[in-house]
Amino acid sequence: MSKTVPDPTTEKFRVLYDGGCPLCSREIAFYRRQQGAELIDWVDVSATLDQEIVPGLSQDQALSRFHVTKPDGTLISGGAAFAELWAILPSFRPIGRLFRLPFFVWVLNGAYECFLKFRSFVRRVLGDRSPIIKSVPPKLGGTDD
């Protein structure tokens, strides 16, 4: 099942994050308290049953790193996604614009890749909050209890 292409006139900037990661959840909670956060669609990918979060991005891929989608449907991941988020939050806009520059995107992506190597350790230390998502088996015998 494929999703429709986002309509840039009605779609919001979307942040796709792993709500099961304690560090990620804390960071997202911080951003959600900032001015301008109400204009963003915050999507906890760990709590969704969708197998395809956005066209071409599976739930497993979305959980593996930080992603944002612009209203025009452009998908951005890694450190560059943080720069995009910062650029739309008024308090972070100057640093977001700076980190959109090629050299700084390269630095930010490198730092983010280093973080990802330690992310599983951080999850174990702080406690993984990922919900266990299981499909509910159908009832046998066709009766409702």
C-alpha positions in Angstrom: 0.0 0.0 0.0 1.6 3.3 -1.0 0.8 6.7 0.4 0.0 9.7 -1.6 2.5 12.4 -2.4 2.3 15.2 0.1 0.5 18.4 -0.9 2.9 21.3 -0.1 0.0 23.6 0.4 -1.5 21.6 3.2 1.3 19.4 4.6 3.4 20.4 7.6 7.1 19.9 8.2 7.3 16.5 9.8 9.8 15.2 12.3 10.1 11.4 12.4 11.8 10.2 15.6 12.2 7.1 17.6 10.1 7.6 20.7 11.5 4.3 22.1 14.9 5.8 22.5 15.1 7.6 25.8 17.7 10.1 24.6 15.8 10.8 21.4 12.5 11.3 23.4 14.1 13.8 25.7 15.6 15.8 22.9 12.3 15.8 21.0 10.5 16.9 24.1 12.9 19.8 24.4 12.3 20.9 20.7 8.5 20.5 21.2 8.6 23.2 23.9 10.2 25.7 21.6 8.4 28.5 19.8 7.3 27.4 16.4 7.0 23.7 17.4 3.3 23.8 17.0 3.8 24.2 13.2 5.5 20.8 13.1 4.0 17.4 12.8 5.9 15.2 15.3 5.7 11.5 14.4 6.8 8.9 16.9 7.8 6.2 14.4 8.1 3.5 17.2 4.4 3.9 18.0 3.1 3.5 14.5 1.9 0.3 12.9 2.6 1.6 9.4 5.2 -0.4 7.6 5.9 2.5 5.2 6.1 5.8 7.1 6.5 8.0 4.0 6.8 6.8 0.4 10.1 4.9 0.2 10.9 4.9 3.9 10.1 1.8 5.9 9.5 1.8 9.7 12.9 0.0 10.2 14.7 2.7 8.2 12.9 5.5 10.0 13.8 4.0 13.4 17.5 3.7 12.4 18.2 7.4 12.2 16.6 10.9 12.5 14.5 12.0 9.5 12.4 15.0 8.6 10.2 15.6 5.6 9.6 19.1 4.2 6.1 20.1 3.1 7.1 19.4 -0.5 7.8 15.8 0.4 11.6 16.0 0.4 13.0 13.5 2.9 16.2 14.5 4.8 18.0 12.3 7.2 20.9 12.3 9.7 22.7 15.4 10.8 21.2 17.4 7.9 17.8 16.7 9.2 18.7 18.4 12.5 19.9 21.4 10.5 16.5 21.5 8.8 14.6 21.3 12.1 16.8 24.0 13.6 16.2 26.3 10.6 12.5 26.3 11.2 12.5 26.9 14.9 13.0 30.6 15.6 15.4 30.2 18.5 17.6 27.9 16.5 17.2 29.5 13.1 20.7 31.0 12.9 22.5 27.8 13.8 20.2 25.9 11.4 21.1 28.1 8.5 24.8 27.8 9.3 24.6 24.0 9.5 22.9 23.9 6.1 26.1 25.1 4.5 28.0 22.2 2.8 31.0 22.1 5.1 28.9 22.2 8.2 26.4 19.6 6.9 29.5 17.3 6.4 30.6 18.0 10.0 27.1 17.5 11.4 26.6 14.3 9.5 30.0 13.0 10.7 29.1 13.7 14.3 25.7 12.1 13.9 27.2 9.0 12.4 29.5 8.8 15.5 26.5 9.1 17.8 24.7 6.3 15.9 27.6 3.9 16.8 26.9 4.5 20.5 23.1 4.8 20.3 22.3 1.2 21.2 24.6 1.5 24.2 22.8 4.7 25.3 19.4 2.9 24.9 20.6 0.1 27.1 21.9 2.4 29.8 18.9 4.8 29.8 16.3 2.0 29.2 14.7 1.2 25.9 11.1 2.5 25.7 10.1 0.8 22.5 6.6 -0.5 22.7 6.2 -4.1 21.7 4.0 -4.0 18.6 2.3 -7.2 17.9 -0.6 -7.9 15.6 -3.7 -9.2 17.4 -4.6 -12.7 16.2 -8.2 -13.1 15.0 -10.6 -14.8 17.4 -11.4 -18.4 16.7 -14.9 -19.7 16.3 -16.4 -16.4 15.1 -17.9 -15.3 18.4 -17.4 -12.1 20.1 -16.7 -12.2 23.9 
